[in-house]
Every structure is written in C-alpha cells, then in structure tokens.
Amino acid sequence: MTYYIDPNTQQMYYQAPAQPQQNATDPATTAEPKVYAVPQNYPVQPPAPATSTFLGLDIASATFWKGAVIGAGVALLVTNETVQKAVVKTVSKGMAAASAGVEELKEKFEDAKAEVEAEAAGKK
C-alpha cells in the first residue's frame, strides 16, 4: 500500500495495490488502482461542554451545590450551642432508657431463674 500527502490540501491518501490481471478484456482490471482518502483529525466523540471549575470542582453541577448546602447546614448545626445541648440531652435520655430497659430485662431474667429453681426444688 502506498501513502502520499496531497500538497494542496495536506490530506493523506493511500493507494491500493494493483490487482493482477485476470482477464485482459475486462476494462475494470486494466484500470488504474483506486485511491482512497485516509480520514484525519476526526474527533472520536464530541468535546465535552466547557465547565467552570474551582479548585478542580465542577461548580456548575447540581450535585456540587446540593453537597455544599447540606455541608453548610450540618456545619451550622454542629457549631450551634443550642443544638449541641439538645443532642447531648437526647443521647443521655436514650442511654437512660436503654439502661432502664437492661435493668428490667435483668429483673425478668432473675424472676424466671427463681421460678425454675423453685419448680426444681418442689419436684425433689
């Protein structure tokens, strides 16, 4: 295969090798070999739209802004003293309720254990 560049257009072409003559009377076999243009500089995919970035972040994205608003809200709540007190109260109430529940379960377990021991002592 032979490659050449058209000096006017700078387009690259290649020429298919000549086919051996099979039939001398057939005009297609005696014609010159065909020349094909080689496609150049065609983008594989369209370029991505230009985005505005700040520190490598896509600030035009809806996901970015959603995260920024949620993050700002969490930061505001965490640094607010009133919210901190409310969270501590809620956690302490939850721990007290859990502790009371554990104590209640211990009492029920002890009662059940005493009943089983009483039944075992009564059968002897």
Secondary structure, DSSP 8 states (H G I E B T S, - for coil): -EEEE-TTT--EEEE------S-TT-HHHHS---EEE---S--SS-------EETTEETT-HHHHHHHHHHHHHHHHHH-HHHHHHHHHHHHHHHHHHHHHHHHHHHHHHHHHHHHHHHHHHH-
